[in-house]
Structures are given as C-alpha cells and as structure tokens.
Amino acid sequence: MTVDTTTYPPDQTALLIIDPYNDFLSEGGKLWPQAKEVAEGVDLLDHMRTMLAVARDQGFRVFIVPHHQTEPRDYLSWDHLSPTQQRVVKGQTFAKGSWGAQWHPDFQPREDELIIHQHWSSSGFANTDLDLMLKQHHIRKVVIIGMKSNTCVDTTARFGQELGFHVTLIRDAIGSFSWDEMKATFEVNAPQYAHAILATDEFVKAVGAQPHAFETGE
C-alpha cells in the first residue's frame, strides 16, 4: 500500500508505541521467548528504533500506550477475565515495580512525549485517556508500532479507526508470538480497517526522511 509525502503532516500525526516493555522486547523478559522468532525475523527492534527516530526527526507527537502493570491482587474480584488476563495473573506479566515492567531502554520517552493511562485488556483506547490526548494535540493520523499484532495492536487500531483517526500500521515494526498471528493481522484483519499498511522503509520514503541517517545514527 503506497502513500505520497503529503499524507503525514507533522502537526497532525502521532506515533503510538504499544507496550514497549522489557517483558516483551528484551532478552530475559517473561514474554521474550514467545516473541523472539518473529521479532528477529522482521528485525523488529531495529525497525522500531528507526520509526521512533523518524517520528522525532519529523516532529510527530510520540505516545507510549502501555498495558496495565500487574499487582498480585489484580483481577481477584473480577467476574469475567479474558484468557489473556488469566495468563497475566498466572505469570504476573509486566509486574509493577519489576524490571519487566520498565520500558525497553531504546524506547524511553522523552520529557515532551506522553505516556497514556494503562489499558486493562487489548485496546489502548478503552478506559484510557488516549482519545482525549490525541484530540487535545490536534492529531488526526496515528502510526502504530509495538506489541503485539493480533491483540493490542489490532484492537487499538480498530478502535482508532472507529473513532475517526487515519490509521497506519508498520508491519515490520510490529511483533507477535507466531507467524500465523502476523498473517491473521496483516493479511486478513488489517486490510479491512487500516488506511495504510507499510514497511518501515516505505514509511521513511513517504515522509521524505533519509533512511541511512537513522540506520547509522548520524
């Protein structure tokens, strides 16, 4: 899917980084063994780094969109835990105060970058301030990277489209636990709602950035 260089005006575009936790993205993280094959297969971390560098260079707003940081007594009185929430309870994923619930060091937000209220399930919009913060900053277009394709990314992107935002998914800056999950997202689901599905290099070209500068750190 192609776009022209006028598609992403800096004052209307935001990069959403979903769940950039050590538990997902770092060696030693609780979920890294499940994420590793796909992450290494698509060069996830390098592409996420490039996307963040491009967003900062272009003057896009950057939002961290995090999952709830788990505490031992969370969910104990809930009536309807989802299968994912049941696994979070059992594994204490993203446990509050733990190393796993810290941001991967390459995706630490700067002072002017916003951390959205934590979501409890999959949507970065549901029961958070994401919609409000995007609208207060005049954002009309969201570019999404992070973890993981068929849960938080897919659900947040769908919700964003329903709310009227232009939604772009960067397919090699998004990871998952299996190639089947990636296929379900990018070949079956996302073409029904996403306005653009691009690779990192396609996005870099679309906004007129110089890719070699980001690859070499210049």
N, C-alpha and C positions, 0 to 999 in steps of 0.2 A: 504494500500500500504506500503510495507516494504522496508527498505534500510539497508545497512551494515554500519559499523562505519567508513569506509574509504570514504564515499560519500561526506563529507563536510570538506575538508581541510581548516584550518583557514585562510590561506593566499589567498584563492580564494573564500571565502564565505562572503556574506553580509546579514545582517538583514535589511529589509525595513519595517519601521513603518509608515503606511499610515494614515495621518490625525489624529494624537493623540491630537486633540483639546478638550478643555473643553466643547465646544458646543456639541460634540459628546459623550464624555465619563464621564462627571461629572454631579452630581446632580445639577440642576439649569441651565444646558446647554440647548440651544434652541432646540436641536435635541434629548436630552436625553430621553424625554417621548416616542419618537418613537423607540429608541434603547433599552430601559430598559428591556423589556421582553426577548428578545433574549440574550442580554448581561448577564443578571442574569441567564438565562437558561443554557448557556455554560460556566459560570464563566469566562467571557471574560477578565475582568481586572486582575484577578489572573493569568490567562494563559499568558496574555501579559507581566505581570511583570516577570513571570518565563522565558519566551522566551528572554526578554532583559537581565536578569541576566545570563542566559546560554550563550548568544552571547558574553557578556563581559567577562565571565569566559573563554570561548573557544578562545577568541582573534579574533572573527569575526569583520569586519567593521560594523558600525551601521549608517544607513542613515534615517533621517526623510524626508518623502515625503509628503509635505503639499499642500492642496488646496489653491487657491488664497484667500487672506484676503480681504474681500469686502469693498469697499468705496461707498458712496452714488451715485456717478455719473458713476460707472462702468456699462458697457454694454449699456448705453443710446443711443449710436450711432451705435450699432451693428445691422447687418441685420438678423442674424439667431441665436437667442438664443435658446438653448435647453430647454426642460421642466424643467430640474434641475436648469439651470441658471435662469430661470424665477422665480423659487421658492426661489433661493438665493437672487435675487433682492428684492422680496417681503418681505422676512424675515430678510434680512441683516445678513445672517448666516456668522459666522467667521468674524464679522465686525472688521476691522483694529483698533487696539488700545483698543479693548474691552477685558474683561475677557474671553469671549467665544472663542476668537482667540489666547489665550495663551495655551501652552502645558499643558495637564493634569500633575499634579505635579510629578507623578510617572514615567513620560516618558520625563523628561527634558534631553536634550542631554548634554553629557559631552564635554569638550573643544575639544577633538580629534574626535568627532562624527559630521558628516556632515549634514547640512540642505540644501536640494535641492531647486532649484528655484520653486516657487509655480506654480502648474498647474491650468489651467483655466476651465477644464471640468472634465474628469474622469481619463485620463491616466497620470501617473506620469512621463512618458517619453516624451509625446507630448509637444513641446515648452518649454522644461526644459533642464537642464544640467545633468540629471540622467545618461543617456547612457555614456556621456563623463566621468563623475566622477567614474562610475563603471569600465570603461576600464582603466582609469588612475591609478586605485588602483588594477589592475590585477584581478578583480572579474569575476568569471565565473558562480557562483551559487548564486541565490538570494532566500532568505527565507522571505515570506511575511506575515505580521500580520497587524491588524488595521481595519479601516472602509472604506467603507462598502462592503459587499461581492459582490453584483451584479453590483456595479458601479466602484468605484476607484480601488478596489482590483482586480476584474475580468479584467478590461481594462488594468491596469498596468501589470498584469501577462501575459495576452495575448501578449501585445506589447513586453514584455521582451523575451518571447519565440520566437517571430518573429525575434528578434534581435540576437538570438543565445544563450541566457542565459539558464542555467538549472534552472527551476522554481519549488519551493516548497511552497505549501500553508499549513498553520497551521490552521485547520478548527475550533478549539475551541479557537483560539486567534484572530479570525476574527468575526466581528459582522455585524448586518444588522437591518432592520426595521421590518422584518417578517420572520417566518419560511419558507414561500414559497420562499422568496428571497434566503435564505440559501440553500434550496433544489435545486433551479434552478442553483445556483453556483456549489455546491459540488456534486450533483448527475447528472446534465445534462451538464453543460458547462465545468467545470474544467477538468473532465476526458478526454476531447478531446485535451487539450494542456498542462496541468501540468505534470511535470515529477514525482512529488510526492505530495500526499495529506495525511497529517499526523495529528494526535492529538499531543498535547504538550508532553505528557508522551512518546509517540512513538519517537518523535524527541530527547527528552532528552536521551533516551536509545541509539538512533542511533549514537549520538556523544560521548557516553560514560560518560556523566555527572552523578552527583549524585543528584537525584531529591530532596531528603529530605533536603539537604543543602539549596536549593533555596526556598523550602516551609517554612523553619523555619528562614531563614535569616542568617544562620551560614556561 
